[in-house]
């Protein structure tokens, strides 16, 4: 994922990369431990999965919100690429964690 984000950054339009996103300041910050209060070391597999998927849902919601508010096409395209990347990463995690049940 780090490599893909780096590639997006190197290929993205500079106008999009240098756009300030004031709307982000109004969005709730992404938080951990919304699904539980226990430390990660005390959580089981299913609880950790629930926490990770909640985190990804928050990031996806943020990108969707920002795509809708992007004022220039270059910024919208960049945010749509990030949204798509986040959605695919979440789907990959779902498949991988689903395989853990097979073990």
C-alpha positions in Angstrom: 0.0 0.0 0.0 2.9 2.3 0.8 4.3 1.8 -2.7 0.9 2.4 -4.4 0.4 5.7 -2.4 3.9 6.7 -3.4 3.1 6.1 -7.0 -0.1 8.1 -6.7 1.8 10.9 -5.2 4.5 10.9 -7.9 1.9 10.8 -10.8 -0.8 13.1 -9.3 -1.3 16.5 -10.7 0.6 19.1 -8.5 -2.6 21.2 -8.4 -4.4 18.4 -6.6 -1.5 17.6 -4.3 -1.2 21.3 -3.2 -4.9 21.8 -2.7 -5.8 22.6 0.9 -8.8 20.6 2.2 -10.5 22.9 4.6 -13.5 20.6 4.8 -11.3 18.0 6.5 -11.1 20.2 9.6 -14.9 19.8 10.0 -14.8 16.0 9.6 -14.6 14.0 12.8 -11.1 12.6 13.3 -10.4 9.0 12.6 -10.5 7.2 16.0 -9.4 3.8 17.2 -11.1 1.7 19.9 -14.6 2.7 18.8 -15.7 -0.9 18.9 -14.1 -1.8 22.2 -12.2 -0.3 25.2 -9.6 -3.0 25.8 -6.0 -2.8 24.7 -5.2 -4.7 21.5 -3.1 -7.2 23.4 -6.2 -8.3 25.3 -8.4 -8.7 22.2 -9.2 -11.8 20.3 -9.0 -12.3 16.5 -12.6 -11.3 15.8 -12.4 -8.2 18.0 -9.2 -7.1 16.3 -10.9 -7.6 12.9 -13.9 -5.6 13.9 -11.6 -2.8 15.0 -9.5 -2.8 11.8 -12.7 -2.9 9.6 -14.1 0.0 11.6 -10.9 2.0 10.9 -11.1 1.3 7.2 -14.8 2.3 7.2 -13.9 5.6 8.8 -11.2 6.3 6.1 -13.6 5.3 3.3 -16.2 7.7 4.7 -13.7 10.5 4.9 -12.6 10.0 1.2 -16.2 9.8 0.1 -17.0 13.0 1.9 -14.0 14.8 0.4 -14.7 13.6 -3.1 -18.1 15.2 -2.9 -16.6 18.5 -1.8 -13.6 18.6 -4.1 -13.7 21.8 -6.2 -11.2 21.1 -8.9 -11.3 18.0 -11.1 -7.6 17.1 -10.4 -8.3 16.9 -6.6 -11.5 14.9 -7.2 -9.6 12.4 -9.4 -6.9 12.0 -6.7 -9.4 11.5 -4.0 -11.3 9.0 -6.1 -8.1 7.1 -6.6 -7.4 7.1 -2.9 -11.0 6.0 -2.2 -10.7 3.1 -4.7 -7.4 2.1 -3.1 -8.8 2.1 0.4 -11.8 0.0 -0.8 -9.6 -2.5 -2.5 -7.4 -2.7 0.6 -10.4 -3.4 2.8 -11.6 -6.1 0.4 -8.2 -7.7 0.5 -8.2 -7.7 4.3 -11.7 -9.3 4.3 -10.5 -12.1 2.0 -7.4 -12.7 4.1 -9.1 -12.7 7.4 -11.8 -15.0 6.0 -9.0 -17.5 5.2 -8.1 -17.5 8.9 -11.3 -19.3 9.6 -10.2 -22.1 7.3 -7.1 -22.8 9.5 
